[in-house]
Amino acid sequence: MRKFLLLINFFVVHFCFAQGEGYKTPPAAMAELLLAKPTPAVSINEQGTWMLLMERNSYPSVEELAQPELRIAGQRINPNNFAPSRQNFINNFILKDIKTGKEYPVTGLPVKLLAGNVSWSRDDKKIAFTNTTNNRVDLYVIDVATRKATKANKQPLNAILAQTIVWMDDNSLLYKTILQPAAAAPVKSLMPAGPTIQENLGKVAPSRTYQDLIKSPYDEKLFEFYSTSQLVKNVNGVEVPVGKPAIYLTYSLSPDQKYLLTRTIHKPFSYLVPAYGFNTTVSVTDLSGKVVKVMAELPSYELSPSGNDNILNAPREFEWRNDEAASVVWSAPLDSGIYKSKTDFHDAVYALSAPFTGEASQLFKTTWRYDDITWGNANLALVTERLESRQTIRLSRYNPTTGKLEMLQERNMTDAYNDPGSPVTEKNRYGRYVIKPIDNDSKILLNNHTGSSPRGDLPFLAIFDVNTKKNEIIWRCKEGSFETVTDVVNADKLVFITRRESQKDMPNYFLKNLLEEGDRQLTNFTNPYPQLEGVSKQKITYKRADGVDLTGDLYLPKNYDTKKDGPLPVLMWAYPREFNSASDAAQVRGSKDRFTMVYWASPVFWVTQGYAVLDNAEMPIVSTSADKKPNDNFIDQLRMNAEAAINKLAEMGVGDKDRVAVGGHSYGAFMTANLLAHTNLFKAGIARSGAYNRSLTPFGFQNEDRTYWQAPELYAAMSPFSYADKIKTPLLLIHGEMDDNPGTFPIQSERLFNAVKGHGGTVRFVSLPYEAHGYRGKENLLHMLYEQNAWLEKYVKNAGKGGTGGGEKKGF
């Protein structure tokens, strides 16, 4: 009996210790990488004369994350200041004269600056931004000439839902204000008015597993209180109400600045979808707020049919036409929203112009699902159509004068090599961005920020002939560096601003004239990561068993010598992607010549601890035939991908195939758990914020559009939870306790932990306080790195030493 009590006491003490260990920190080199001061973000005005440098702190404390938060209607709200919670704020502004290179501090800023929503005025002479405090959001305007910031509003802003600020002209701003102080919020009664009831009367209403939804009548009251706002026009500091209070989902100003296009939410509120999917009214109003035309009454998105390419049977994508004074354009399905319906055309695009009293005109019809239009002039616009189910995209030329639609290119969305890029735009007389035509509208400039190629990513500028449909590259990033065009200063004279980097050179901005020799460096940002100097990076290529080519980014420690140091322990980090084409899956992605920027989720930290790190290890899941979908043999393809990577590293002599760990975040965590359930390739796994039981995401996940009831065997086979009894390789589960991502509810990790534990597996579950799907709190991030490092040290680097390793079942 005494022995039994001692045994019970041991387990109780051990369990309590595991629950209350407190925050820990990783090795100093890793902590210093995490907390390095971020490089300022850059915003350049339209004329290319001024640069705004926006400085941020590294990460907020967990205490800051713990500020009050409401989670309703898919929104996360700070109830004290009518703003989204958990924002990434700007903490300082610096203005830089691009011509002289001189930097100026901005005066008049709040003492504790927490800025966001930065926006240049139309004439580039002013910059608006919001500043968030504990109890309100205010609007400030920086005068570029004096470099001084001045508070512009009187009423606190409401920053929930719709965009926060819109420039109407160079002296006028449009924004939303609160109606009542936070103290007037509805109080929850201890005695509810009654039970919460939902019902469905025969309508098909599938919905994905969204989080933070409305759950009760009290939630409805809170959402209405915090999201209802008054639209206000501010002219030189004088605030004038525009219309009546409403719940604005969106609002935008017409090009001629005479009308507003608004989308407002109305009851009943949905308990199944977030706020952007609620019942809404789309209207055109004048600048006093008077309704000129009700464009549509849109039903809740909870009625949207499941399946890729199926949409709600209702008008969608209302927007202003950029090349006209005041014309609203939108699309509507011709197939009742069900793509498999047999019809020659699936969507139509319509327009209605001021004064909005006539009938809408049909601009064109599309044979695929309409996606977007980029306006140019009277003879040119570009229309995009998509088919998600086939992973295909089509680009067509639309002539607004003749109404003719002519296809220019059709390709797989996953075909990165043949992506032509995006059209270079310029401001028209309305101050709206439209396509920049050249050679009498026969050609346009295209900017490809990625420039994927068999040699790696090499961004480029090209001239596309819309008649011959040929793309002529006029500038391309040189091999050995990664340089992309960020801003167009003068398209006619081919003057641009670029961002250039290499393995050794920190990203910096340059002024480039393609007609002249030499570039002028505009910024001098220095390396924030001295700990990584000497670390090598290379893009490796290899084949999996069925012949599909794969790549990955290999990092090796400073001064590592294969012959002298031998094979290293390996950390492989990946995220699966689906492909309908094996050739697309085999394309090279990424560049070996990019500077290594370290962020909280990166696996690169472990190159400082003596590991070979294979980041972005390609894990393509490929459709094997026309009648098969990629996920039909998901597990087999995961295995082939992992085996190929491990064998390549062993072949190179840099990786010890008996000391390999695999990890990933979100869908990468799902991958990790599956690899541990179905293979013996790894010594340990790290799975962060994943979903492991697909029956909990029954209406589809990732790019899988079949429902659980259509493919129950697939859902079971792809769920590592179904094979928890097979997971004997040590698995570290980490999850934010306030995960906001659809499908990755924290219960996913909780249940997998219990399942593996119940079958005697080696598993540890770390729940990070106040964290969402992406982690932010400084103490949490340091502790996350500590947990991962300790796990890898015990079960991978020291596998087989002193009795620890893959099968060890002792406490952590």
Backbone hydrogen bonds, N-H to C=O, Kabsch-Sander energy under -0.5 kcal/mol:
donor,donor_aa,acceptor,acceptor_aa,energy
5,L,1,M,-2.4
6,L,2,R,-2.3
7,L,3,K,-2.3
8,I,4,F,-2.4
9,N,5,L,-2.6
10,F,6,L,-2.2
11,F,7,L,-2.0
12,V,8,I,-2.3
13,V,9,N,-2.6
14,H,10,F,-2.6
15,F,11,F,-2.5
16,C,12,V,-2.5
17,F,13,V,-2.2
18,A,14,H,-1.9
19,Q,15,F,-1.5
20,G,16,C,-1.4
30,M,27,P,-0.8
31,A,27,P,-2.1
32,E,28,A,-2.7
33,L,29,A,-1.6
34,L,30,M,-2.1
35,L,31,A,-2.2
36,A,32,E,-0.5
36,A,33,L,-0.8
41,A,54,M,-2.5
43,S,52,L,-1.9
45,N,50,W,-2.1
48,G,45,N,-1.4
51,M,96,K,-2.5
52,L,43,S,-3.6
53,L,51,M,-0.6
53,L,94,I,-3.4
54,M,41,A,-2.8
54,M,52,L,-0.5
55,E,53,L,-0.6
55,E,92,N,-2.3
64,E,61,S,-0.5
65,L,61,S,-1.5
66,A,62,V,-1.4
67,Q,64,E,-1.4
70,L,77,I,-3.3
72,I,70,L,-0.6
72,I,75,Q,-1.4
74,G,212,D,-3.2
75,Q,72,I,-2.5
77,I,70,L,-2.9
77,I,75,Q,-0.6
78,N,83,A,-3.2
81,N,78,N,-1.3
82,F,78,N,-1.1
83,A,78,N,-0.9
85,S,76,R,-2.2
89,F,87,Q,-0.8
90,I,115,A,-2.3
91,N,55,E,-3.3
92,N,55,E,-1.2
94,I,53,L,-2.0
95,L,104,Y,-2.7
96,K,51,M,-2.8
97,D,102,K,-2.7
98,I,49,T,-2.3
98,I,96,K,-0.7
99,K,49,T,-0.6
101,G,97,D,-2.9
104,Y,95,L,-3.5
106,V,93,F,-1.2
107,T,105,P,-0.6
107,T,147,R,-2.5
113,L,111,V,-0.8
115,A,90,I,-2.5
116,G,130,T,-1.8
119,S,128,A,-2.4
121,S,126,K,-2.7
124,D,121,S,-1.4
127,I,142,I,-1.9
128,A,119,S,-3.2
129,F,140,Y,-2.4
130,T,116,G,-2.7
131,N,138,D,-2.4
132,T,114,L,-2.4
133,T,136,R,-3.0
138,D,131,N,-2.6
140,Y,129,F,-3.0
141,V,150,T,-2.3
142,I,127,I,-3.4
143,D,141,V,-0.5
143,D,148,K,-2.8
144,V,125,K,-2.3
144,V,142,I,-0.7
147,R,143,D,-1.9
148,K,143,D,-1.1
149,A,107,T,-3.0
150,T,141,V,-2.1
152,A,139,L,-3.4
153,N,139,L,-0.9
157,L,137,V,-2.9
158,N,176,K,-2.2
159,A,82,F,-2.5
159,A,157,L,-0.6
162,A,160,I,-0.6
162,A,248,Y,-1.4
166,V,174,L,-2.1
168,M,172,S,-2.7
169,D,172,S,-1.2
172,S,169,D,-0.6
173,L,234,N,-2.2
174,L,166,V,-3.0
175,Y,232,V,-2.2
176,K,164,T,-0.6
177,T,230,Q,-2.4
178,I,156,P,-2.0
184,A,181,P,-2.1
185,A,182,A,-1.9
197,I,195,P,-0.5
202,G,200,N,-0.8
205,A,203,K,-0.7
210,Y,208,R,-2.0
214,I,270,S,-0.5
220,E,216,S,-1.8
221,K,217,P,-1.9
222,L,218,Y,-2.3
223,F,219,D,-2.9
224,E,220,E,-2.4
225,F,221,K,-2.4
226,Y,222,L,-2.6
227,S,223,F,-2.2
228,T,224,E,-1.4
229,S,246,A,-2.6
230,Q,177,T,-2.3
231,L,229,S,-0.5
231,L,242,V,-0.5
232,V,175,Y,-3.3
233,K,240,V,-3.0
234,N,173,L,-3.3
234,N,232,V,-0.5
235,V,233,K,-0.6
235,V,238,V,-2.4
236,N,171,N,-1.9
236,N,234,N,-0.6
238,V,235,V,-1.8
239,E,237,G,-0.6
240,V,233,K,-2.8
242,V,231,L,-3.2
243,G,241,P,-0.6
243,G,288,S,-2.1
246,A,229,S,-2.1
247,I,265,I,-0.5
248,Y,246,A,-0.9
249,L,247,I,-0.6
249,L,263,R,-3.2
250,T,263,R,-1.5
252,S,261,L,-1.7
254,S,259,Y,-2.6
256,D,325,A,-2.2
257,Q,254,S,-2.1
260,L,285,T,-2.5
261,L,252,S,-2.7
262,T,260,L,-0.6
262,T,283,S,-2.7
263,R,250,T,-2.4
264,T,281,T,-2.4
265,I,247,I,-2.8
266,H,279,N,-2.2
275,A,73,A,-2.7
277,G,274,P,-2.1
278,F,275,A,-2.1
279,N,268,P,-0.6
280,T,298,L,-2.1
281,T,264,T,-2.5
282,V,296,A,-2.8
283,S,262,T,-2.5
283,S,281,T,-0.6
284,V,293,K,-3.1
285,T,260,L,-2.5
286,D,290,K,-2.2
287,L,258,K,-0.6
289,G,286,D,-1.6
292,V,284,V,-3.1
293,K,284,V,-2.0
295,M,282,V,-2.2
295,M,293,K,-0.8
296,A,282,V,-1.6
298,L,280,T,-2.8
298,L,296,A,-0.6
301,Y,277,G,-3.1
303,L,300,S,-1.5
304,S,301,Y,-2.2
310,N,307,G,-1.6
311,I,337,G,-2.2
314,A,312,L,-2.4
316,R,331,S,-2.7
319,E,329,V,-2.2
321,R,327,S,-2.9
322,N,320,W,-0.6
324,E,321,R,-1.3
328,V,352,L,-2.8
329,V,319,E,-3.1
330,W,350,Y,-1.8
331,S,316,R,-2.4
332,A,348,A,-2.0
334,L,346,H,-3.2
335,D,346,H,-0.8
338,I,335,D,-1.6
339,Y,337,G,-0.7
341,S,338,I,-1.6
343,T,341,S,-0.9
346,H,366,T,-2.4
347,D,366,T,-1.5
348,A,332,A,-2.2
349,V,364,F,-2.9
350,Y,330,W,-3.0
351,A,361,S,-2.2
352,L,328,V,-2.0
354,A,326,A,-2.1
356,F,353,S,-2.3
361,S,351,A,-2.8
363,L,349,V,-2.9
363,L,361,S,-0.6
364,F,349,V,-1.1
366,T,347,D,-2.7
369,R,386,R,-1.3
370,Y,368,W,-0.6
371,D,384,T,-2.6
372,D,384,T,-1.6
374,T,382,L,-2.8
375,W,373,I,-0.6
376,G,380,L,-1.1
377,N,380,L,-0.9
380,L,377,N,-0.9
381,A,398,Y,-1.0
382,L,374,T,-2.6
383,V,396,S,-2.7
384,T,372,D,-2.9
385,E,394,R,-2.3
386,R,369,R,-2.6
387,L,392,T,-2.3
390,R,387,L,-0.7
391,Q,387,L,-0.8
391,Q,388,E,-0.5
392,T,387,L,-2.0
393,I,411,R,-3.0
394,R,385,E,-2.6
395,L,409,Q,-3.0
396,S,383,V,-2.6
397,R,406,E,-3.6
398,Y,381,A,-3.1
398,Y,396,S,-0.5
399,N,404,K,-2.4
401,T,378,A,-1.0
403,G,399,N,-3.1
406,E,397,R,-2.9
406,E,404,K,-0.5
408,L,395,L,-3.2
409,Q,395,L,-2.1
411,R,393,I,-2.4
413,M,391,Q,-3.0
414,T,391,Q,-0.6
415,D,412,N,-1.5
416,A,414,T,-1.5
419,D,416,A,-1.3
422,S,447,N,-2.5
424,V,445,L,-2.8
426,E,434,V,-2.7
428,N,432,R,-2.4
431,G,428,N,-2.1
434,V,426,E,-2.8
435,I,375,W,-2.2
436,K,424,V,-2.6
438,I,443,K,-2.8
442,S,438,I,-0.6
442,S,439,D,-1.6
443,K,438,I,-2.1
444,I,464,F,-2.0
445,L,436,K,-0.8
446,L,462,A,-3.1
447,N,422,S,-3.3
448,N,446,L,-0.5
448,N,460,F,-2.8
449,H,447,N,-0.7
456,G,453,S,-2.3
457,D,590,G,-1.8
458,L,451,G,-2.5
460,F,448,N,-1.6
461,L,475,W,-2.5
462,A,446,L,-2.5
463,I,472,E,-2.9
464,F,444,I,-3.1
464,F,462,A,-0.6
465,D,463,I,-0.5
465,D,470,K,-2.6
466,V,442,S,-2.1
466,V,464,F,-0.7
467,N,442,S,-0.6
469,K,465,D,-2.2
470,K,465,D,-0.6
472,E,463,I,-2.8
472,E,470,K,-0.5
473,I,471,N,-0.6
474,I,461,L,-2.0
475,W,461,L,-1.6
477,C,459,P,-2.8
481,S,478,K,-1.3
482,F,501,E,-3.0
484,T,499,R,-1.8
486,T,497,I,-2.6
487,D,497,I,-1.7
489,V,487,D,-0.6
489,V,495,V,-1.8
490,N,495,V,-2.2
494,L,491,A,-0.6
495,V,490,N,-2.7
496,F,494,L,-0.5
496,F,512,K,-3.2
497,I,487,D,-2.7
498,T,510,F,-2.6
499,R,484,T,-2.5
500,R,498,T,-0.5
500,R,508,N,-2.9
501,E,482,F,-1.8
502,S,505,D,-1.9
506,M,504,K,-0.5
508,N,500,R,-2.2
510,F,498,T,-2.5
511,L,520,R,-3.0
512,K,496,F,-3.3
512,K,510,F,-0.6
514,L,494,L,-2.5
514,L,512,K,-0.5
516,E,513,N,-1.7
520,R,511,L,-2.2
521,Q,519,D,-0.6
522,L,509,Y,-3.5
523,T,509,Y,-1.2
532,L,529,Y,-1.9
533,E,530,P,-1.4
535,V,532,L,-2.2
536,S,556,L,-1.8
538,Q,554,L,-2.0
540,I,538,Q,-0.7
540,I,552,G,-2.5
542,Y,550,L,-2.2
544,R,548,V,-2.2
547,G,544,R,-2.5
550,L,542,Y,-3.6
552,G,540,I,-1.5
553,D,615,D,-3.0
554,L,538,Q,-3.0
554,L,552,G,-0.7
555,Y,553,D,-0.5
555,Y,613,V,-2.8
556,L,536,S,-2.1
559,N,534,G,-0.6
560,Y,557,P,-1.8
565,D,561,D,-3.6
566,G,561,D,-0.6
566,G,562,T,-1.9
568,L,654,V,-2.6
570,V,659,R,-2.7
571,L,612,A,-2.3
572,M,570,V,-0.5
572,M,661,A,-2.8
573,W,614,L,-2.8
574,A,663,G,-1.8
575,Y,617,A,-0.5
577,R,619,M,-1.2
579,F,621,I,-2.8
585,A,581,S,-1.8
586,A,582,A,-1.4
587,Q,584,D,-1.5
594,R,591,S,-1.0
597,M,595,F,-0.9
598,V,596,T,-0.5
602,S,599,Y,-2.0
606,W,603,P,-1.8
607,V,604,V,-2.1
608,T,605,F,-1.5
609,Q,606,W,-0.8
610,G,607,V,-0.8
611,Y,606,W,-1.8
612,A,569,P,-2.7
613,V,555,Y,-2.2
613,V,611,Y,-0.6
614,L,571,L,-2.4
614,L,612,A,-0.6
615,D,553,D,-2.8
615,D,613,V,-0.8
617,A,573,W,-2.0
618,E,551,T,-2.5
621,I,577,R,-2.9
622,V,620,P,-0.6
623,S,579,F,-2.4
628,K,625,S,-1.6
632,D,629,K,-2.2
633,N,630,P,-1.1
634,F,631,N,-1.5
637,Q,633,N,-1.8
638,L,634,F,-2.2
639,R,635,I,-2.4
640,M,636,D,-2.2
641,N,637,Q,-2.5
642,A,638,L,-2.5
643,E,639,R,-2.8
644,A,640,M,-2.2
645,A,641,N,-1.8
646,I,642,A,-2.5
647,N,643,E,-2.7
648,K,644,A,-2.0
649,L,645,A,-2.1
650,A,646,I,-2.1
651,E,647,N,-2.5
652,M,648,K,-2.0
653,G,649,L,-0.6
653,G,650,A,-0.7
654,V,649,L,-1.5
655,G,649,L,-1.8
656,D,568,L,-3.0
657,K,655,G,-0.8
659,R,656,D,-2.5
661,A,570,V,-2.7
662,V,684,A,-1.7
663,G,572,M,-2.3
664,G,686,I,-1.8
666,S,688,R,-2.9
668,G,665,H,-2.3
669,A,666,S,-0.6
670,F,666,S,-1.8
671,M,667,Y,-2.0
672,T,668,G,-2.1
673,A,669,A,-2.4
674,N,670,F,-1.8
675,L,671,M,-2.5
676,L,672,T,-2.0
677,A,673,A,-1.7
678,H,674,N,-1.8
679,T,675,L,-1.5
683,K,660,V,-3.2
684,A,660,V,-0.9
685,G,730,P,-2.2
686,I,662,V,-2.1
687,A,732,L,-2.9
688,R,664,G,-2.3
688,R,686,I,-0.5
689,S,687,A,-0.5
689,S,734,I,-3.4
694,R,692,Y,-0.5
696,L,693,N,-1.9
697,T,694,R,-1.4
700,G,697,T,-1.1
701,F,704,E,-1.3
704,E,701,F,-3.1
705,D,703,N,-0.7
708,Y,698,P,-3.0
711,A,707,T,-1.8
715,Y,711,A,-2.0
716,A,712,P,-2.1
717,A,713,E,-2.7
718,M,714,L,-2.4
719,S,715,Y,-0.5
719,S,716,A,-0.9
721,F,692,Y,-2.2
722,S,719,S,-1.5
723,Y,720,P,-1.4
724,A,721,F,-1.4
726,K,723,Y,-2.2
727,I,723,Y,-0.5
727,I,724,A,-1.0
728,K,726,K,-1.2
731,L,762,T,-2.4
732,L,685,G,-2.7
733,L,731,L,-0.6
733,L,764,R,-3.5
734,I,687,A,-2.3
735,H,766,V,-2.3
737,E,768,L,-2.3
738,M,771,E,-2.8
739,D,736,G,-1.4
743,G,209,T,-1.6
744,T,741,N,-1.1
745,F,743,G,-0.6
748,Q,745,F,-2.3
749,S,746,P,-0.8
750,E,746,P,-2.1
751,R,747,I,-2.7
752,L,748,Q,-1.7
753,F,749,S,-2.6
754,N,750,E,-2.1
755,A,751,R,-2.2
756,V,752,L,-2.8
757,K,753,F,-2.8
758,G,754,N,-2.5
759,H,755,A,-0.8
759,H,756,V,-0.8
760,G,757,K,-1.9
761,G,756,V,-2.7
763,V,761,G,-0.8
764,R,731,L,-1.9
766,V,733,L,-3.0
767,S,765,F,-0.5
768,L,735,H,-2.5
768,L,766,V,-0.6
771,E,768,L,-1.5
772,A,774,G,-0.9
778,K,60,P,-3.1
781,L,777,G,-2.7
782,L,778,K,-2.4
783,H,779,E,-2.1
784,M,780,N,-2.6
785,L,781,L,-2.3
786,Y,782,L,-2.1
787,E,783,H,-2.8
788,Q,784,M,-2.5
789,N,785,L,-2.5
790,A,786,Y,-2.8
791,W,787,E,-2.3
792,L,788,Q,-2.3
793,E,789,N,-2.7
794,K,790,A,-2.1
795,Y,791,W,-2.6
796,V,792,L,-2.0
797,K,792,L,-2.4
798,N,793,E,-1.6
799,A,796,V,-1.5
800,G,804,T,-3.4
801,K,798,N,-2.3
802,G,800,G,-0.6
804,T,801,K,-1.5
808,E,805,G,-1.8
